[in-house]
Amino acid sequence: MTQKERMEKGLVYYCADEEIMGDQVLCLEKLYDFNATRPLESEKRAEMLKDMFAEFGENSYIEPPLHANWGGKHVYMGKNVYANFNLTLVDDANIYIGDDCMIGPNTVIATAGHPIDPELRARVTQYNAEVHIGKNVWLGAGVIVMPGVTVGDNSVIGAGSIVTKDIPANVVAVGNPCRVMREIGEKDRKYYFKDKEIDWENL
């Protein structure tokens, strides 16, 4: 079994393998070009992302600079997703991001890890685990999502949280490690920030 096959199966593998590095650098060339685009080149950016990503949904947008181990090659992004500056996608395994998500600046979504065993780490080995972000999720600024995690539909992850375990749908979760604080409910339909009420009739 080749090292690339081991990588694709989620096994521990030698990540400096020549075949892997050769494929990866071609993806990084595309990423470099994307990050060199100008602010008025939004249509060009969208076309580039459709080429770079495994899937890139309609009306989705990523603010450069974008950082990604494989330039988005293993990322499946839905429709109407907005990602702010400095999104980092450690996309050595697949990352799935549902429709209508909002991703704050300096967010990290990571699929890669390294063995704790010192001998294996000295051999430059790693392993990967997929990440699943549901539909209509808001990841606040500076959130870190760790390998193997699933975040359920409609949930909000507070700024600066480190998500080490699965988060269910329809909750607000915060902290390090990230924990469910409460369910999303009727209060959230009345207030948008502290005691400020939503003027539904004008929206």
Helices and strands as residue ranges (DSSP letters): H 3-8, E 13-14, H 18-35, H 42-52, E 55-56, E 61-62, E 66-68, E 75-77, E 82-83, E 87-90, E 95-97, E 102-103, E 108-110, E 112-113, H 118-122, E 125-128, E 131-133, E 138-139, E 144-145, E 150-151, E 156-157, E 162-163, E 171-174, E 179-183, H 186-190, E 191-193, E 196-197, G 200-202
